[in-house]
Amino acid sequence: MTAVDAAPLFGREEVLRRLVGDLDQVESGGFTVGLSGEPGVGKSAVLTRVMQHAATAGLTVLSARGSEAESHLPYASLHQLLRPVLGRVGGLPARQSQSLLACFGMVDDVEANRFFTSLAVLDLLAELADEAPVVVCLDDLHWMDRPSVDALAFVARRIAAERVVLLSTSRRPDPQLLGDEHVVTWIELKGLPVDAADALLRSCAPNLSPALHDRVITQADGNPLALVEFAGALNAGAPDWTELDEALPMTLRLERAFAARADDLEPVARAIVDVAALDEGDDLDEVVAAAAILCGAAVGPDDVRPAVALGLLAVAGRTYAFTHPLIGSAVRQSMSQERREQGHAALAAVLSVNPERAAWHRAGAMSGRDEPVAAELELAAAEARRRGAYPTALIWLERAAVLSPDPLDRAARLLSAAEVGFELGRFAEVERLKDQVTRMTLRPRDRSRLTWLTGAFHDGATSDPADVRHLVDLARHATAEADIELTMQLLFGAARRVWWRDPGAAVRREIVRATRAVPLPAADPRVLAVLGLAESLELSGPVMEQLTHSPVDGGGHADIAALLGIAAFCAGDFVRADSSLSTAIHGLRAEGRLSLLAEALAIRAWAEINLGVFDPARSADEGMRLSDETGQRVWAGTARLALAFVDAVGGSWDRRHRLLAEAEQTALQLPNASSSLLAGAQLVRGIGELGADRPEQAYGELLRVFEPDDPAFQRVQQVWTISYLAEAAVRIGRRDEARTLIASVEEMANGSAAIGTEIALAYSHAVLADDATAEQLFHRALTGAGRRFPWHHARTQLAYGSWLRRQRRVAESRDPLRAARTAFEALGARPWTQQADQELRATGERGWRPADGVRPQLSPQEGQIAGLAAQGLSNRDIGQRLFLSHRTVGSHLYRIFPKLGITSRQQLAGVLNEAQSSD
């Protein structure tokens, strides 16, 4: 153990005891703890002690240390972590194991999927934890490559039910690493107290003069590594340490001390250390071979011994590591530019069998611009994307841009890097790259790409008419250049902006004309999605007609099914939308494409709500969790509104509903407040107020969706809202005003036969009719499209029964009122159940008591797991579908069984079916 390892003995005992105590509780579930603090403060030393305790206690310990030099190499840290247990990968499902091995370059012709890779890591750790608790120790997390960190962050969010602990060290508690405060508990290590620092320095340098001792204590400022290094330098005869310039940052002083130690090496050993500082791996043979090229002499493994003796490198078999990451950083900084380029060139020559790594080092060997190397690095980035290593692809594309002699190529590669950043959800990096590109000369195609990127993170929330027209103009140019893929990408972006905030009829018509000018079939899913988004009401009929010529499932292609689902949803055909989106969700889940999966789930949640299906476990809850996880704020807000709507229907209403408030905040934080999200929020508020028997307030909330000057004004959602506004209007005597609004909606709908539109208008006309025509309109509504959907049919029955009672046809009113009450109770719509019961009581009927339901006892995620288990899926199958470990699924079922009063999964189907029939 080195002096640095001993540092925890001086003021770190409390932290050590806390972590050891936490480990002793691992049987109760997993957790993630991070140690943060400046370099050298003792984070690694504490982690080493914890690892020693865990190993002694019989826990499985896996460890990895990040390195600045290898931070660009995809999955390097993950490979280092899992190397001792890779022999267990064969026990994982084939899709997971192949994806994991593909990330490590251990299988050919397999495309890595980062989400299946992450799930493989989770399942592998869970399997190990079945035998003994697992402690994952991640030292210098901030230097680990991003793909590895993303996979480990995925694990960190899902280990609450596992016997797995993640311990990490990082210079600062960055939520972009393993997660926010809900996932990671950060412990900050500060400098040692004066008495502990004094004791540590005396143990390392007992013969310092009092003045020099105090000087070191002051300059080290409690940093254990600084104390040890200053002491070592002074013990070696460097009295000039007392002359250090106080204006220099302490980290530079430490790095200067490390570099000075390397200066004592002979040329061969120094070549080894220099190459190691530039290398991104841990293979000693590679470093030795490159060092031989660098110094032009024979070099063997034994030549590393001087570096080991000086405490610069540690060697274990055929692998090596710097004893502290600051050593590698110091050595790199002390090297001349020419020396760094020579070292990279030597590594590139040695790594010729590894094209990606070789390309990176060839790029590092360039002192100027070089198109062949830039092109090679661009190809390597494409391969990295194929393997699911998007963060690495971004870094390599940026480097390729730097090497590009042609400014036009440079801009194109920066845009490619920005597009990768968009896929990764890295808003700040995309903005930085866009700022660079904005000041550059661009090819026409790249100008279009840049325009598309603008506002992409807000999913089209920036809807200034001039901006939307610009997208359309660019799409027309792309059409003229026969670049159909770019054309439809631009038009889809323009149409999305219409959905989130309407730029006006003229702009919508321009999008339609430009789309119809593209040489694509009228039934092409991309065309239908754009037309549906741009003119959801006016083109509802033509879009629905073309949808009948396309298979609902998109021919089994998730992307096509998703586009068809969007088109159907916007046109108001929620049944077809639900079917197409369900197919898309199944495919996207199987492919591990969580970003698009989150979007599809959020849209399907609203398709179901508009059909009167209120099962948060089916779409909304998972959509919210995945949207949060993938950084998609708009879809996270959309899913939150769906969950708040379900709560309002169920009677769990609060005007300060947390999810509703979060969704509204998201809408208002976008560049242009999203009228779509705000309209959804007003619909939720209106439903909540109706359920709370406050029709006046409900009417006021819902009316905002129809007022052109209100931020919540949204044409399409007026169709979704009108029936609830009519319900409120009847109860407060504002029929005439509501009839005017219905006429406006009907005119916009343009005779659409969409199910959603037909149901809404039929109900609204019936409840707002005068007594002479009401009965005929009620019968039309009861026998129309709404009869297939319990929520809508029950609302019509309740309104009809209430009308009959007010007409003093009391006996006739009871049947529809009873049917409505039964349906509302089955749906879990307690406020409407109570309204129906109150109407029945007004007819003189008594004796009804609400039944107790089973489903409300379960959380949305528990309900989803219970439903899948009832279908016969195994824990592993459920985990695959929901991106959880099988052990987590088992823990959920363990809690579900007593809630449902059962003891085995064989009883699930029966109790859930019974709940559905009696709820």
N, C-alpha and C positions, 0 to 999 in steps of 0.2 A: 504493500500500500504506500502510495506517495504522500508527500506532505499535503498536497491538495486534498487527497482522499481523507486525510485526518481532520480537515477543516470542520466537519460537523461536530467534532468534539468541543469546538469553541463557539458556543452560542447557537447551535442548530439542534440541540437535543429536543426542544419542544416540538419543532416541526417533525423531526424523526419519530417521536413518540406518537404524534397525531396520525401520521401515515401508517405506522405499524398498527395502531389501534383500528384504523379504517380497514386495513387488510384482514384483520381478525373478524370483521363483520361481513366478509365477502359472501358467505353462505346465504345472506339475506338478499343478495342481488348486487349487480355490478354498478360501477360508477366510474367517473373520469375526473382526475385531479391534475392540474397543471401547476408547476412551479415556475414563477416568473422572476426576473431580476436581471441586472446588468451582467455582462460577461465577467466570469470569475468570482461571482458572489457566493458560489457553493452549491448551485443547483445540481450539477452532475455528481458532486460528492454525496449529497443527500440521496439522490436516486440510486447511486451505487450501494449505499448502506441498506436501502429498502430492498433492493434486489438480493443482497446477501441474506437479509432476514427472511424474505419470501422463499428463497431456495432452501434454506435451513428448515423452514417450516413445512416443506414438502409441496409447495406450490410450483406450478409450471411457470417458468420465467422465460419470456421471449423479449429480446431487446434489439434496438437499432439506434444508430447515431447518425444524425443528419450531417451533411457536409456541403459547404458552399460550392465546392468544385463539382459535385455531382447533383446539384439541385435542379439541373436541367434535364437529367437523364430519367425518363419515365419509369416509375415503379422500382427504382434502385433501392430506396429505403424499405419498401414493402418486401422486396426479395431478400434483403438483408435480415429483416425481421422473421420471415417465414422459412428461411432456408433450413433450419433444423427440423422442420415438420413437413417439408414438401412431400415426403413419402406418404403422408396421410391424404394427399389431395385426391388420390384415386377413389376414395370413399365418398366423394361429393357427387351430386348429380352431374351428368356429363356436360351440360351447358355451362355450369359454373366452373368445373375443373378445367375445361378446355379454354375458357375465357381467361382464367387466372394464369394458366401456363402460357397462353399466347402473349400476355403482358410481359412475361419474363423471357419471351423469345424461345420457349422450350418446345413449341409445336409449330408446324408449318401449315399454311393454307387455312388458318382459323382467324376470323376477325374478332378482336377483343371487344367486349362490351363492358364499359366501365361499371355499369350497375350490376351486371352478373359477376364481375370481378369482386366488387364490394360485398355482394351477398355471399360469394365463395369464402371471403375472409371471415365474415361473420359466422358462417356455418362451421368453418374449420375451427375457429376459436371455441364455438359452442360445443363441438365434438370433443375437443381437448378438455373443456371444462366439465364434461360428464365424468372424466376420470379424476381430475384434481382442479381446483381453482386456478385460473390463468392470470398472470400479471404481465401486462404488455408495457414495456418501458421504452419510451421514445425520447432520447436525449437530443437536444438542439433541434426541436421540431421546426423551428423557423428556417432551418437549412435543408429540410427534406423536400424532395421533389413534389410538385403539386398533385400529380395523380395518386401518389402514395398517401398524401395527406387527405385527399378527398375520400379515398377508400376507408381510411381510418376514422374520418369524421362520420361516415355512414355507419360504421360500427358503433362509434360513441353514442349515437342517437338511439341505439337499439339494444343496449346491454343491461337495461334496468332489471330484466328477468334472468340474466345470465350470471354465472359465477366467473365473471371476467372484469378485470380492473385495468383501466388505461391510466398510466402515469406518464407525464411528459414534462419536459423543461423547454422554456422559450424565453427570449429576452423580454417579451411583453405579452400580456394576456390578449391576444388577437382573436376576436370572434370569427375571423375568416379562416382560422385554422381548424380546430376540432369542433367549434360551435360556440354559442353564446352562453350566458350565465345559467340558462336552464339545462345545459348539457355538461358544461365544465365548471368545476369549482377551482378557482385560481387562488394560489397562495403566493403572495409576494415575499421574496427574500430580500431583505435590505442589508446594508453593511452591518458588520459585527459591532456590538457595543464596544466602547473603548476598553473595558477590562478584558473582554474576550479577544479583541484585536491585539492588545498588549501581550496576553498570554501566548497567542499563536506566534507573534513575531519573536518573542523570547525563546520559544521552542525551536525556531528555525535559525535564528541568529543571536545567540546568547551573548556574544562579545561586542556588540555594537556599543559605541559611546552613547551616553544619555542624549546628547544633542542629535546625533544621527538617528537614534532610535525614535525620538519624538518627531523628527522630520519625516521618517517613513510612515509613522502612524498617521500623521496629518495628511500626507499625500495619498496614502492608500485609502483613506476615508472608509475604513472598515471592510474593504474588499479583500477576501481571503486570498485569492489568486495573486493580487497585487502585492500583498504582504509577503507571500512565499517567493514571488519572482524578484522583488526588490532585495529581499534577504539573500537569495541565491546570487544575485549580481554583486552585491556588496561583499559576500563571503569569498567570491572569486577574485576580489581585488579591484573593484570598480568604485572607488570612493567618489567619482564624479556623479554618482546618483544624487548626492546632496545638491547638485547644481542643475537639476532638471528644471526646465522652463515650466512655470506653473500655468501658463496660458494653454499648454497642450492638453487636449482631452486625455483622460486616463487610459482609455482603450488604445490610443496611439502609442502611449508610453509602454504599455504591456506588449503590443505587437512589435515595437522597436526592440524590446528585450528579447522576445522570441527570435526575431530575425538575427540579432547579434549572436545568439547561440548557434544558429545554423552557419554563421560565417566562420566558425572554428573548424568546419568539416574540410576534409581533403576534396579535391575536384570530383572524384568519382562518387563519393558519398553525397556531396552536395548536388550532383546531377540527379541522383536518385530522389533526394528530397524535393528538388525543384519539379521534377516530373510528377511526383506524387501530389504536389500541391495543385497541379493542373489536371490531374486525372480525375475521372468521375466514378471510378470503381474501387475495388479493394484487392485486385489481383496483383500479387507481388511480381510474378513473372512478366506481366505486361510492363510494369514500371521499370524493371531491370533491363528489359530489351530496349525500351525507349531511351533509358539513360545511356546505354551503350552507343546509340545513334547520336545522342546529344553531345557526349564528350569525346566521341570518336575513339573509344578504347574498349577493350573487353571488360565486361561487367558481369559479376556473378551474384547470386543471392547472399553470399557472405559479406559482400561489400556494403550491405545495409547496416552491419553491426555498429559502426561509429554513430550513426543516427539514433539507433536504439540506445546506445550507451549514454548519449546526451539527453535522453528523454524526449526526443522529437517524434520518433515513430515507435509503435508497438507492433510486433510481428507474431502471428499465430499460424503456424504451418505455412501455407502458401498465400496467406492474406495479410494485409497490413492496415493500419489506421494511424492517423495522427493522435498523439496522446491528448491533445486538446485542439478544438477547431481553430482557436486563435493562432495556433502555430502555422497551419496551412494558410490562413489569411495573411499573416505577417510575411511569410515566405513569398507569397504571390506579390504582395505590395513592394517588397524589396527588390524584386527582379526587374531588370530593364525590359522595355518593350521588345527589344530584339531577342532577349533571352526567352521571354514568354512565347514569342512567335516560333522560335526554334524548338522549344519544348512541345508546343502543339503539333508542329510538323513531325517531330519524332513519334509522338503518340499516333498521329494519323497513319504513319507508315506501318506501325506495329498492328494497328487495328483494321487493316485492310479487309479482313474477313467479316468485320462488323460495319456495314456501310453507313448506318446512321451515326454511330459514334465517330467513325472516321470523318464523315462529312462535317460534324461539329468541330473537330480538331483542325481540319483543313481550313475551316472558316476562321478559327482562332489564330492560324498561322499567317493570315493575310494582313499585310500592313496597309493595303489600299483596296480599291474596289476590284472585283473579279467576277465576271458574269458566270463562267462555268461553275465556280464554287457556289455562287449564289443559287444557281439553278439546281445544283446537287442538293443543297440544303433545303430548298423548296420541295424537292421530291421527298427528302427525308421527313419533312414536316407532314407531307401527305400520307406517308406510311405511318407516322406517329398517330395521325387522326384515325387511320384505319384500325389501329390497335387500341383506340379509345383514349390515347394520351393527348388530349386536347391542350392542356397547359404547356406541355413540351412543344407541341406544334406551334403554339403562339410565340414562344421564345425563339424558336428556330426561324419562323417567318420574319420576325423582327430583325434577326441577325442577317438573314438573306437580303432584306431590304437595305440594310447598311452597306452590304457588299455590292449592291447593284450599281453598275456604272450608268445605266440609262435611268434618268429621273422618272420616266413613265413606268418602267418596271419597278422602280423603288416604291412608287406610290401604289401600284397594284398589289405588291407584296404586303405593304402596310395595311391596305384594305383587307387583304386575306387574313392578316393577323387580327384585325378588328372584328371580322366576321366570326373567327374562332372565339374571340373574347365575348361576343354576343351569345354564342352557343353556351359558353361557360357561365354566363350571367354576371360578367365583371364590368359593371357600368363604368367605373373610374378608368379602367384601362382602355375601354372602347372610346371614351371621350378624349383621352390623351392621344390616342392614335388618330382619331378624327381631326383633332386640332392640328396635328402635323400634316395630314393629307390636305386639309382645307387650304393650306398655304402653298400647295404644289400644283403644277400643271398636270392635268389628268386626261386620259383617253375618254372619249364619250361614254364608253361602257362603264368605266370606273367612276365617272361623275354620277351615273345612275346608281351604282352600288353605294356611293357615299350618301346620296339622297335617301336611299332606302334605309340606311343605317340610322339616319337622324330620327330620333323618336322611337326606334325599334324596341327599346327597353320598356317603353310605356304601351306597347302593343297598339300603336296607332292613336294614342290619346291626344296627340297634337293635331288638331283638325282645322287649322286655319285654311280658308278656301284657297288662298294663293299657294300654300304648301301642297294641298291635295292636287290642284291643277298641275303643279310642277311635276308631281309623280306621274300624272296621266300623260303629260307631254313627253316625259322620258320613256314611258311605256310605248308611246307611238313611235318614237325614234328606234327603240329596240325592235319593234315589229318590222320597221323598214329594213333593219339590219338582219332580219330573220332570226333574231335571238329570242325565241319564244319563251324559253325558261325564264330569262330576265324579265320579259314583258309581263308574264303572269305574276311573277314575284312582286313587281312594282304595282300592278293593278290590284292585287290582293291587299297590299299595304295601303293603297288609297281607299279601298272599300272598307277595310277594317276601321279606318279613321272615321268614315261615315257612321259606322255602327256606334262607336264610342261617343262621338259628338257630331251632329249633323251639320255639314258645311253649307247646306242649301240645295234646292232642287236643281239649279243649273249645274252645279258641280256633280251631283249624282247622275244627271243625264250624260255629262261628258264621260264619266266612267263607263256607263253602259255603252255609249257609242264606240269608245275605244276598245272595249272588250269584244263587241260584236265584229269589229274590224280585224281581230286576230284570226289567222287561218286555222281555226280549230273547230271540231264538230260542236254543234249547239248543245249536245249532251255531255261534253267534256266536264268532268267534275270540277276542274279549276274554273271554268267559265261559270258553272252554276253557282259555285261558292261566291265568286265575285259579284254576280248579279243579285244573288240573295242578300249579300251584305249591303250592297249599294242601294237597291230598291226593294226592300223586304216586303213592302205592301203592294206597290204598283205592279211589280213583276211576280207576285206570289203565284198567280195562275200559270204563266209560262214556265216558271222554274219547276213547279210541281208536275206539270205535264212532261217535261224533259226527264224528271226524276223517275217517272214510270218506265223509262227506257233503260234505266241503269239498275243493275242488281243491288239490292239493299246493302249487301255485305261488301260491296266494292270488289267483287271477285276474289275476296280473301286478302286483299291488300289493305293494310292498316291505314296508309296515307290516303288512299282513294276513299275508303269508308269514312274517314274523318271529314274529308271535303264534302262528301255527300251528306253527312250528318249536319254539317254547318249550313249547307244550302237548305236542307229540309227544316232545320230549326228556324232560320231566318224567315222562311216562307210561311211558318206557322203550322207545318205538318209535324207535330211533336211526336206522333207515333212512329213515323218513318225515321225521324231524327234519333229517337231513342234506340231503334233497331240498328241503324248505321253506326251510331256512336258506341253502342255495346260491342259491335264487331271490331271497331277501331280500338277500343279499350282492351279487348282481349289480345289483339295483335301487338299493340304498343307495350302491354305488360309483358308479353312473352319475349319481346325484343329488348326489354329493359330501358325503353325510351321514356324516362320519367317526366321530362318537361312537357312533351306532347300529351302524355298520359294525364298529367294534371289538368291541362286545358280541356281535354275531352271529358274528363270526369266533371269538371265545373259546368260545362255546357249541358251535359246529360242531366245533372242535378236540376237545372232549371227546366229542361224539357219535361222531366218527371213532375216537377211542381206544377207546371202548367196543365198537366194531365191529372193532377190531384193525387200524386203518389208521394207520400211523405215518409220516406225511409232514409234517414241521414246516413246510415251505414252503407247504403248502396253506392252513393256517389259523392255527396257533399263533404262528408268528414274526411275521406281519403283525399279528395281533391284539394281540400284546404291544407292538409298536412304536406302533400307532395308539392303544392304550389309554394308553400313557405320554404320547403327544403330546397327547391330549385330556384328560388329568388324571383318568382313571377308574381309581382304584387297585384296586377290587375286580376288575374285568375284566382289568387288567394282571396281578394275582396269579393269576387263573384261567388265563390264557394261559401264564404262567411255569410253573405246575404241569404243564400239558400238555407243554411243552418238556422239563421235567425228567423226566416219565414216558417220553417218547420216548428220552431219553438213557439212562435206566435199562434199558429194554428192549434198547437197542443195546449195553449194556455199558459206557457212559461214565458210570459211577456213582461218586459221591464223597459220603460222608455229609455233607460240608460244601458240597454243590452250591450254587453262587451263586444260581441262579434259585429253587431251593427255599427257601433261607434268606430271600430277599427276599419271597417269597410268604407265608411264615410270619410275617415281621415285619409285613407289611400286615395279615394276619388279626388279629394281637394288638394292633395300633394302633387298630383300629376300636372304637367305643363299647362294643359287646359283641363279644368275640372271635368271629369268624365260624366256626362249627362246620363249615360247608361247605368253606371253604378249608382248615381244619385237617385235616378228614377226607381231603381230596384230598392234602394233604401226607403223611399217614400211608400212604395208598395208594402214593404214589410211593416212600416209604421202604421199604415192604414189598416192592415190585417190585425195588427196587435190591438189597435184601438177598437175595431169592430168586435174582437173577441172579448175585450174588457167592457163591452156595452157602452162605449162612448162614441156614438155615430157622428156627432157633430165634429169632434176632433178627427175622426177617421176621414170624413169628407174633406176637411181642410188639408190633411196630409196628402190624400190621393189627388186632389185638385191640382197640386203643384206640377204633376206630370203633364198636365194639359195646358199650362200657361206658358206661352212662347218666351216670355222674358225671365222665366225661372230657370236657374241652373239645372233643375231636374227635368226640364222639358225633354221628352223623347217620344218621337212619333210611333215607333213600333211598340214600345211598352205601353202606350195608351190602349192598345188592343188587349194586352194582358191585364190592364188595370180597370177597364171600363165597367166590368161586371161588379167589382167590389165597390166602385164609386156609386153605381146604381143602387146596390144594396144599402149603402149609407144614406143616399139621397131619399129613398123611400121612407126611411125611419125618421128623417128630420124635415120632411115636406119640401124638398127641393127638386121635385120631379121635372119641372119645365127646364131648369138649367141643365140637368143631367140629360134630358132628351136632346138638347142642342148639341151637347158633346158627343152623344151617340151618333147623331147625324153626321158630324164631322168625321168620326172614326169610320163610319160606314162608307163615306165618300172616299176616304183614303184607301180602304180595303179593296175598293174597285171590284166588288163581286167575288172576292176570293172564296174558294171552297175549302180553304185550310181548316182543319179540325179546330184548332185553337180559336180562330176568328169566328167560326160558326157557333161554337159553344158560347163564347162571350157575348156575341150580339143577340143570340136567341134568348139567353137569360135576361139580358138587360132590357130588351123590348118587352118581355113578359112582365117583369116586376114594375116597370114604369108605365104600363098600359093603363088606360082608363077602364072602368068597370065593364064597359060595353064590349071591349075587345080582349080583355085580360084572359078569359078562360081559353079562348081559341089559341092565344099566343103561349099560354102555359102548356097546353097539350102539345103544341108544336115543339116547344123546348124539351118536354119530357120524352118525346118520341124521336128527337133528333140526335145529333152526334154525341151529345152529353150523356145519353142513356148508358153508354158503355163504360163510363168512368164514375165510380161511386161518389167521389167528392162533388163533382159538378151535378150529378143527378140528385144527390141528397140536398144540395143547396136549392135546386129548383123545387124539390118536394117540400122543403121547409117553407119557401116563399109561397108556393101554391096552397099548402095547408093553412098558412097564416091568412092568405087572402080569402079562402073559403070560410074561415072562422069569422073574419070581419064582415063577410056577407051573410052571417048568421046561418051558415050551412054547417053547423057544428058536427053533426054525425059524419058528414062526408069528409071533414077536415082531418079526422083522426087517422085514417089509413096512411095518407102521405106523411103526416107528422110522425107517426110511429116508424115508418120506413126510414125517414130522415134521421130520427134519433138513433136507430139501430146502426145505420151506415156511419154516422158521425162517431159513434162509440167505437166501432170497429177500426175506424181510421185514427183513433186517438185524438180527435178534435173536440176536446172537452168543452170549450166555450159554446160551440155550435150544438153539441149534445145537450147542454143545459138550456140553450135557447129553444130547441125543439121540445124539450121536456116542459119548459115553462108554457109554451103554446098549448101543449096537451093538457097541462093542469088547468089552463084557462077554459078548456072544454069540459072540465069536471073529471078528467081521468087522474087516478092516483095509483100509488103502489109500486112505482118503478124505482129501482136502485141501480146505480152504475156498477158494472162488473170490474173486477181487478184484472189488469193485463199483466202479461209476463214481460214483454219486450221493454217497457219503460224501466225495468230493473237493470237493464244492461246498457252500458255505454255504447255509442255508435260502433266503435271498433270491436267491442265484445259481441255485439249483435252480428257484425260481419263475419267474425270468426266462427260464432255458433252456427250461423247459416251455412257456411262452407263445410264445417264438420258434419252437419246434419245431412249434407249431400254425399257424404262418404269420403271426402278428401282427407288424406293423411296430414299430420302436422307439417311434414316437409312440403307437401303440395300447397298447403295453405300459406306457409312461409314464402314459397316461391312466388305465389300470386300477390301477396301483400308486402313483399320485401322485408320480411321479418325472419329471424332464425326460428327453426322448428322448436327450440327450447322455449322461446318467448311465447309461441303459440300454445305450447303445453301449459305454461304458467297462466295464460289467460283462461284456458279451459278449466284449470284447477280452481280458478275463482268463479267461473261461470256456473259450474255444476251446483254448488250449494245455493247460489242465487235462484236457480230454477228448481231446486228441490230434487235433483237427480244425482246419480252416482256414476254414470258411464255415458259415453258418447252415443251408444246405441239408443239411448232414451231421448236424444236431442230432437230428432225429427218429430217424434210424437208430441213432445211438449211444445215445440214451436208451432206445429200445425194446429194444436189445440188452442194456443194463444191467438193465432191468426183468425180462427173461427169464432173465438169468444171475445176478442178485444173489441 
